[in-house]
Amino acid sequence: MNTPSSKLIAMLGAGLVALAPLHAASPWSVRIATAYLQTTDGSTNKAIAVDIEDKLIPEFDISYAFTSHWSADLVLTVPQEHEVKVNGAKVGTFKHLPPTLLAKYTFTPIGRFTPYVGAGVNFTLIFDDDLGGAKLDSYSVGPAGQVGFDYKLADHWSLNADVKRAMLRTDVKAGGVKLTEARLDPWIYSLGLRYQF
């Protein structure tokens, strides 16, 4: 029976439901991607042309959103080995591990499309250099930047495409004498999936 009191209770219940906060999305997300690392192969000594192998690498990102626009990205991969050529001749290999921390600004979504830009710092560990007597620095620190977008596929899943650039430079020495500074400064082009918790 619809009585004034039952109608009042129903109205209050509907009002409480309307005022109840919606479940907020988690600030955490992860991304798994395939990335193509392309070095620019610069050298401060024009007589020594340094050529570092370009290659496909796995990429794993962890993101934390502080607000709807600002977040932090930690970009990770597994240690990578690269072949090195000098003046066209293979001289050996080295390994590196390049974690990158970026502050990211995400623009207001346009439908399912959400673009973003970011800037931060790259810290690259360099090790196991086997270059026929030449040695590299053990690490490189430099600025990094990114631009990319997410395209929402479902509630938690998005397709992601991204381009990053990092400053990666190391002295090349032989017998304690500096031969050149290798300016690798790679571009990283990646395509993957993001999961929003």
N, C-alpha and C positions, 0 to 999 in steps of 0.2 A: 504494500500500500504506500502510495506517495503522500507522505505527510510533510508539513513545513519543516519539521525537524530532520526528516530523512533527506529532504532536498538540500538543507543547509549542510548536513554532514557530507553529502556527495560533492557539493560545491567546494567545501574546505579541502576534501581529499584531492579534487582535481587541481586546486590551487597549490597544494603542497607538492604534487607531482610536477607541476609546471615550474615551481621554484627550486626543485631538487637539482643540484649541479650535475651536468653531464659527466660521464666518465672521461677523464683526461687521458690523452695518449701519453705513453711513456716518453721521457726525454731522450732515451737511448735508441740508437739504431746502428746497424752494422751493414757493411757493403762487401760483397765478394765480386771481384772483377778480373778480367784479363787485360793487361796493360802492355803497350808497346813502348819500350824505352829507347829513345833515339838521341844519342849524344851529338853535340855540335862540333866536337873534335878541334877546338882551338888550341893554339900553342904560342907562347910569347917569343919563342925562338923560331923564326921563319925557316931556318935550315933543318928543323926537326918537325916533320909532319906526323902528328899523333893521330891514329885511327883506332877508336874503341868499338868493339862489336856491339851493334844494336840487336835487341832481342825481345821476345815476348816473355813477360814475367807475370806471376800471380800477384794480386793486390788484395789486401784485407784492410778495411777502414772501420774504425770505431768512432761514432759521433755522439756528442752530448749537447742537447739544445738547452740553452739558458733562457731564451725567450722564443717567440714565434719567428724571430728574424735572425738571432745570433746564436751560433753554436761553435763548438770546437771539434776539429777532425784530427784523429791520429791515424796516419797513413803508414801501413806496414807491408812488408813482403818477407820472403825468405832470402838468405844470403845468395848472391848471384855471382857467377864467375864469368868474366869477360876476356875475350882474346884481344891482344894489343898488337897493332902493327905500327912500325916507325918507318916512314918513307917507303911504305908499301910492303915491307918485309915483316913477317911475324917474328916478334921478339919474346912472347910469352903470354902469361895470364895474370890476373889478379881477381880477388873477391871483394865484394862490398856489401854492406847492409845499410840502407838509407831511410831510417824512420823520419817522418816529417810531421810536424805539428802545425796546424793551420787554424786561424780564426775565420769563420765562414759567415757571410751575410746572405740570407735567403730572402729573395723577393716575394711579394705577395703572389700566390698561385694564380695562374691564368687557366681556368678549367683544371685539367689533369696535369698541366705543365708547370713546373716550379724551377725557375732558374736561380743560380747562386754564383757568388764570387768569393774568393778567399785569399788570405795572405798569411805567411808565417815563416817558420825556420826549418831548414833541412839539416840534419846531422848525419853524415855518412861515415861509417867505420870502414876503413880500407885495410885488408889483411891478405895473407898468403900471396904476396906479390912475388911472382917468379918471372923475372924480366931480364934474365941473362946478365946479372950484375947491377942492373939499375934498381933503385928503390923509390917507393912512393911514400908520401906522408901517411901517417896512420889514421887520419881523420880529416874531414872537411866540414866546415860550418858555413852556411850561407842562406840568403833569403829564398823564399819559394812562394809561388802564387798558383791559383787555380781558377777555372771558370767551368761551369757545367750545368746540368739540369737533371731533375728527377721527373719521370712520367709515371703517374700513378696507374697501377694495373689492378690492384685490389685493396682491401682495407689496410693490409700490412705491407704489401709488396709494391715496389716501384722499379722501373727500368731506369738505369743511370748511365749517363755519358759525361765524360770529364776530360779536361786537358789541364795538365800541370807543367810548370817550369821550375826548375831548381838550379841554384848555383852550386856546382860541384867542381872544385879546383884542387889540384895537388902538385907540389913540386916533384920533378923527376930528377934524381941525383944518381951519380955514378962515382964511386970512390970518394964520397963526401962532397963532390962538386956538383952544383946545380946546373943541369943541362937546359931545362925549360920549365915553365909552369904549364901543365896541361889544363885547359879550360874546357871541361866536358859539358857542363851546363845543360843537362838533358831535358828534352821534352818528353812527357809521359802522356800517352793517349790511352784512355781506358773505357771499357764498356762492361757493365755488370748489373747486378741486382742489389737493391737495398731492402732490408727488412726493418720495419719500424715496430718496436716492441709495444 
